Amino acid sequence: MANILIVTDETSDWKQYFPSEKVVTVNEYLATGAYTETKSTQVINLCRSYDYMSSGYYCSLMAEARGHRVIPRVMTINDLNQQFMLKLKQTDFDRHFKQQDTVDAKVYFGRTPVKGLEKVAHQVFEHFMVPVLDAGFIKVNGKWQLARLEACPFQTLDDNEQDFFAESLELFSQKVWRGKKKNKKYRYDIAMLIDPEEKLPPSDPKAIRRFQRAANRLGINMEAIGPNDLARLGEFDGLFIRATTNISNFTYKFAKAAENLGLVVMDDPESIMKCTNKVFLTELLSLNKVPTPKSVILRAGAEEMIDEAISHIGFPMVLKVPDGAFSIGVVKAKNREELVTQCQKVFEKSALILAQEYLPTDFDWRIGVLNRQPIYACKYLMSRGHWQIYQHHDSGRVSSGGFETLDIKMVPKCVVDAAVKAANLIGSGIYGVDVKEIADRAYVIEVNDNPSIDHHVEDGFLGDLLYDRIVTEFLRRIQMRGL
């Protein structure tokens, strides 16, 4: 459980707010060895200035050296001085600010009292986790853009602004004023991000409960949170994503925000970026000589590449939408006519298509890799009468093939070696690598940053030991962060 400290220049800065033993002066915090008795500390740096070499700057710098989580981080302070482009939803501005060419707003922990800028405030705070930001927007050639963004000392706020600031701080971290819990204390807290509405989640409810039990055995509280709980990340030491990841959905925002707060994150934003795009993966694996099916990246408008793909790959050919998951956006073309037709459909959604050699097998290997080591192995059988593991029916129903979970020692060495090499090109998180085995050769199909871990499937051989290993890695990283 995180211990929260609010750091200000002087205790008098806080006299208008709730009295709290959590408020300390920056001089007290910067004292040699101060507040180092626990690494699980969340520091909210409310100093007047974050300028380089100022006390506020050193507060954030010292916090990171001590293994404390802090907002703003030093990297954030430095980034504030760089030009920043923010994609703005023009319709929101046009609807709320028709008669204006400029708009100014303060952002308090991701909130703003300016109607029409609520979503923009969230965006700004996700990129720059600074307690109070002063933002300026301007209309140029009919389009709105961010013109100014700078940290704003809370000490300069007027009465109304102070009220909104206090409310926003309380919402951002309820633990500032919350009394101590009477239930069993845990050394650390990990948030497990799930999506209750997801039809094909990476972990089923039974696996979720086993993760939580494994965490409890190690003295960790693992709490499930949802898509609307971004503001709660400051309460935790780590984030474990158990919702299907994508750059364009809430999972990436959570991963990025957690990383900015200094949490241990699996999987991290960079892994999400790399793994969720098959075009990127194909290029990465090819350049590093990882065996893959023959592949050609098709570009919209480059019709000559159709012939190149036919010549290099042949038929049948598999076409993949770059960011598809669970076999969604994957089609097979048997001839040139089907290829052209399918490409036209896919190009309506994506500028690039991955065309790959069709390698028929009865099953795909899935090798789980954690911290650069293989930890589990499954055979995923193809859906009955279908060429893929998952079959999406017109009715909306999804069917899948069977599975077999094995001791990693029983898996052909070429399969394990190819999987580990591929995963290690991504990072040191947890990955599920799909591999086809044909004639004693392994071909990596893709690397998943958020692999399925379901009860009685991926844990079929290791049982509870699989959950223990994953949570133990979280514990190791949290403890290493504080060294």
Buried (B, 14 or more C-beta within 10 A) or exposed (E): BBBBBBBBBEEEBBEEBEEEEBBBBBEEBBEEEEBBEBBBBBBBBBBBEBEEEBBBBBBBBBBBEBBBBBBBBBEBBEBBEEEEEBEBEEEBBBEEBEEEEEBEBBBBBBBBBBEBBEEBBBBBBBBBBBBBBBBEBBBEEEEBBBBEBBBBBBBEBEEEBBEBBBBBBBBBBBBBBEEEEEEEEBBBBBBBBBBEEEEEBBBBEEBBBBBBBBBBEBEBBBBBBBBEBBBBBBBBBBBBBBBBBBBEBBBBBBBBBBBBBBBBBBBBBBBBBBBBBBBBBBBBBEEEEBBBBBBBBBEBEEEEBBEEBBEBBEBBBBBBBBBBBBBEBBBBBEEBEBBEEBBEEBBEEBEBBBBBBBBEBEBBBBBBBBBEBBBBBBBBBBBEEBBBBBBBEEEEEBEBBEBEBBEBEEBBEBBBBBBBBBBBBBBBBBBBBBBBBEEEEBBBBBBBBBBBBBBEBBBBBBEEBBBBBBBBBBBEBBBEBBE
